[in-house]
Amino acid sequence: MSLQAQSLLGLLLLPLLAWLLSENRAAFSHKRLLRILVAGIGIQLAIAALMLTLPASRVAFDWAAGLVAALQDATNAGTRLVFGYLAGGPAPFDVVRPENGFVLALQALPLVLVVSALSRLLYHWGILQRVVSAIGRLLQRAFAVTGPVGTASAANIFVGMVEAPLLVRPYLAAMSRGDLFATMS
């Protein structure tokens, strides 16, 4: 099967599977599903055209990804400074089994804590509310999703699946089950 045929099959089967697994199938008319599918493909094509034709847009995405990478590097450096070899720094002894050297609590979770603290700070300053509102207005028309769902989905591009929901943590209590599912998946 060619890559294009596989992509087309996925484009058709994934929304069908989501509809089949839905708790409330009657809420989604064919017209609405088609509109969401066309909007999604259209936005993907627009982003692709933007990235391929305008070098400045690629620079902007690279800049945002660089900010996240710098945050991750700074977090790793700080963790290594405090915890030494347990956090990935050089070991003061001969390492016999390097595959056992990863300590989750000291190598992966510090970034989660930093993103959580940073999102709390941005929320306190009122910056996060403006970002969520702007993304919400943009995605409400195209996909009928709320601002927090759109923000978490957009953040998934730059940060991991654990850190993205932390950006919208203040909104989690007011989210519907569908919004929570979309945010967490």
C-alpha positions as MATLAB code, in Angstrom:
seq = 'MSLQAQSLLGLLLLPLLAWLLSENRAAFSHKRLLRILVAGIGIQLAIAALMLTLPASRVAFDWAAGLVAALQDATNAGTRLVFGYLAGGPAPFDVVRPENGFVLALQALPLVLVVSALSRLLYHWGILQRVVSAIGRLLQRAFAVTGPVGTASAANIFVGMVEAPLLVRPYLAAMSRGDLFATMS';
ca = [
       0.000    0.000    0.000;
       1.408    3.369   -0.966;
       1.972    6.089    1.605;
      -0.695    8.302    0.031;
      -3.295    5.498    0.127;
      -2.396    4.734    3.741;
      -2.747    8.421    4.642;
      -6.133    8.652    2.918;
      -7.310    5.497    4.656;
      -6.228    6.923    8.030;
      -7.913   10.221    7.214;
     -11.190    8.396    6.670;
     -10.958    5.663    9.311;
      -9.774    7.670   12.324;
     -12.795   10.023   12.407;
     -15.057    7.028   11.768;
     -13.463    5.147   14.674;
     -13.801    8.205   16.929;
     -17.470    8.489   15.981;
     -18.055    4.760   16.605;
     -16.449    4.971   20.065;
     -18.336    8.149   20.963;
     -20.832    8.105   23.822;
     -23.181   10.501   22.034;
     -23.144    9.727   18.323;
     -26.324   11.690   17.693;
     -24.576   14.940   18.662;
     -22.407   14.753   15.550;
     -24.156   15.250   12.280;
     -22.494   14.316    9.010;
     -22.345   17.987    8.104;
     -20.503   18.884   11.318;
     -18.038   16.002   10.970;
     -17.329   16.964    7.377;
     -16.820   20.608    8.387;
     -14.324   19.627   11.125;
     -12.485   17.292    8.754;
     -12.272   19.915    5.996;
     -11.176   22.579    8.489;
      -8.454   20.303    9.868;
      -7.095   19.423    6.447;
      -7.336   23.055    5.351;
      -5.399   24.319    8.369;
      -2.751   21.628    7.874;
      -2.358   22.629    4.238;
      -2.198   26.323    5.183;
       0.501   25.670    7.809;
       2.439   23.522    5.331;
       2.223   26.219    2.658;
       3.228   28.855    5.197;
       6.220   26.810    6.365;
       7.344   25.984    2.833;
       6.908   29.414    1.260;
       7.770   31.860    4.037;
      11.163   31.322    5.691;
      10.156   33.710    8.502;
       7.403   31.338    9.629;
       9.864   28.492    9.870;
      12.179   30.739   11.869;
       9.298   31.532   14.251;
       8.529   27.840   14.822;
      12.235   27.065   15.248;
      12.503   29.942   17.726;
       9.599   28.572   19.804;
      11.068   25.068   19.715;
      14.436   26.546   20.710;
      12.837   28.217   23.734;
      11.457   24.887   24.897;
      14.818   23.181   24.270;
      16.612   25.929   26.238;
      14.157   25.468   29.109;
      14.786   21.733   29.062;
      18.584   22.199   28.913;
      18.512   24.667   31.808;
      16.349   22.313   33.858;
      18.694   19.396   33.147;
      21.752   21.473   34.043;
      20.195   22.583   37.326;
      19.140   19.061   38.188;
      22.642   17.736   37.430;
      24.126   20.490   39.598;
      21.967   19.495   42.562;
      21.813   15.710   42.157;
      25.034   14.951   40.237;
      25.325   11.565   38.588;
      21.812   10.526   39.676;
      20.431   13.164   37.323;
      22.601   12.216   34.346;
      25.876   13.875   35.297;
      29.241   12.113   35.127;
      29.477    9.198   37.556;
      32.311    9.261   40.124;
      32.852    5.530   39.569;
      32.987    3.025   36.732;
      29.500    2.377   35.414;
      28.951   -1.332   34.891;
      25.365   -1.206   33.580;
      24.630    2.183   31.950;
      21.139    1.057   30.888;
      20.121    1.178   34.571;
      21.309    4.755   35.051;
      18.019    6.497   34.265;
      16.226    7.757   37.383;
      12.744    8.986   36.430;
      12.281   11.217   39.455;
      15.544   13.068   38.799;
      15.788   13.110   34.997;
      12.246   13.461   33.615;
      10.079   14.911   36.367;
      12.075   18.128   37.003;
      10.936   19.499   33.627;
       7.336   18.742   34.576;
       7.815   20.719   37.794;
       9.416   23.650   35.964;
       6.623   23.804   33.358;
       4.040   23.580   36.137;
       5.643   26.453   38.046;
       6.070   28.500   34.869;
       2.434   28.006   33.858;
       1.307   29.022   37.353;
       3.424   32.165   37.111;
       2.062   33.004   33.635;
      -1.470   32.462   34.932;
      -0.819   34.739   37.920;
       0.453   37.489   35.617;
      -2.602   37.111   33.343;
      -0.561   36.130   30.293;
      -1.869   32.576   30.095;
      -5.500   33.736   30.103;
      -4.838   35.936   27.075;
      -3.057   33.122   25.223;
      -5.864   30.653   25.967;
      -8.479   33.194   24.895;
      -6.692   33.980   21.608;
      -6.203   30.324   20.715;
      -9.793   29.610   21.733;
     -11.176   32.273   19.409;
      -9.063   30.927   16.570;
     -10.026   27.278   17.005;
     -13.645   27.758   18.100;
     -14.799   28.544   14.573;
     -12.788   25.839   12.857;
     -13.128   22.903   15.234;
     -15.672   23.949   17.860;
     -13.162   23.349   20.669;
     -12.612   25.526   23.698;
      -9.547   27.648   24.383;
      -7.973   25.290   26.940;
      -8.323   22.278   24.620;
      -6.798   24.203   21.731;
      -3.979   25.551   23.889;
      -3.093   22.101   25.233;
      -3.189   20.652   21.712;
      -0.991   23.419   20.334;
       1.421   23.082   23.246;
       1.835   19.386   22.443;
       3.871   20.455   19.411;
       6.548   22.021   21.580;
       6.384   20.226   24.941;
       5.501   16.677   25.883;
       2.120   15.123   26.577;
       2.658   15.466   30.324;
       3.621   19.138   30.281;
       0.941   20.376   27.832;
      -2.061   19.831   30.165;
      -0.155   21.638   32.916;
      -0.441   24.814   30.881;
      -4.220   24.693   31.203;
      -4.376   23.295   34.733;
      -6.525   26.158   36.108;
      -9.166   25.325   33.481;
      -9.308   21.560   34.114;
     -11.998   21.736   36.834;
     -14.460   23.460   34.492;
     -13.839   21.207   31.463;
     -16.408   18.747   30.188;
     -15.605   15.046   29.886;
     -15.050   15.464   26.151;
     -12.701   18.399   26.680;
     -10.744   16.434   29.288;
     -10.491   13.473   26.925;
      -9.278   15.667   24.072;
      -6.740   17.379   26.333;
      -5.361   14.168   27.770;
      -5.185   12.336   24.465;
];
